[in-house]
Amino acid sequence: EDDTEEVAEIKAAHFEESMKYARRSVSDDDIRKYQAFAQTLQQSRGFGSEFRFADRPAGTTAAASDPFTTSDNKEDDDLYS
């Protein structure tokens, strides 16, 4: 007896059929709000990327002054071994 079950697949025809009954759910006003938000977000990207403390040279990277980085690169001992 063959007990294999057929795996259901969503095909292009399913989407085409569902789109026949689809309706617009986002208003023009909501789209304008999103576009304004996206533009503001795009303009604010990069803000703070040039931030440096006064006592830190401009060429120093954050990784070089990370207090949690170990210089010997040894693995930490496992707490449970």
C-alpha positions in Angstrom: 0.0 0.0 0.0 1.3 3.5 -0.9 1.2 5.8 2.1 2.9 8.8 0.5 1.0 12.0 0.8 1.0 14.6 -1.9 2.5 17.9 -0.9 0.3 20.8 -1.7 2.0 23.5 -3.8 0.9 27.1 -4.4 1.2 27.8 -8.1 0.9 30.8 -10.3 -2.7 29.9 -11.2 -3.6 30.1 -7.5 -2.3 33.7 -7.3 -4.0 34.7 -10.6 -7.3 33.4 -9.3 -7.0 35.2 -6.0 -6.1 38.5 -7.7 -9.4 38.4 -9.5 -11.1 39.2 -6.2 -8.4 41.4 -4.7 -9.1 45.0 -3.8 -6.9 47.9 -2.9 -6.3 48.1 0.8 -4.0 51.2 1.1 -5.3 54.7 0.5 -3.4 57.3 -1.5 -3.0 59.3 1.7 -1.3 56.3 3.4 1.0 55.9 0.5 2.0 59.6 0.7 2.6 59.2 4.4 4.9 56.2 3.8 6.8 58.0 1.0 7.4 61.0 3.3 8.6 58.6 6.1 10.9 56.7 3.7 12.4 60.0 2.4 13.0 61.2 5.9 14.6 57.8 6.8 16.8 57.9 3.8 18.0 61.4 4.6 18.8 60.5 8.2 20.9 57.4 7.3 24.5 57.9 8.0 23.8 60.4 10.8 26.5 59.9 13.4 28.8 57.9 11.2 31.4 60.7 11.5 31.0 61.0 15.3 34.3 60.9 17.3 35.1 61.7 20.9 37.6 64.6 21.2 40.3 62.4 22.7 40.1 59.8 20.0 42.1 60.1 16.7 39.9 60.2 13.5 41.6 57.1 12.1 40.9 54.9 15.1 38.1 52.4 14.6 35.7 51.3 17.2 37.0 47.7 17.1 40.5 48.9 18.0 39.2 50.5 21.2 36.6 47.9 22.2 37.1 47.2 25.9 35.6 43.7 25.4 38.0 42.6 22.7 40.9 40.4 23.9 44.3 40.9 22.4 45.4 37.2 22.6 42.3 35.9 20.7 42.1 32.9 23.0 38.7 31.1 23.3 37.0 31.7 26.6 36.8 28.6 28.9 33.5 26.9 28.8 31.6 27.6 32.0 30.3 24.1 32.2 33.4 22.1 31.5 
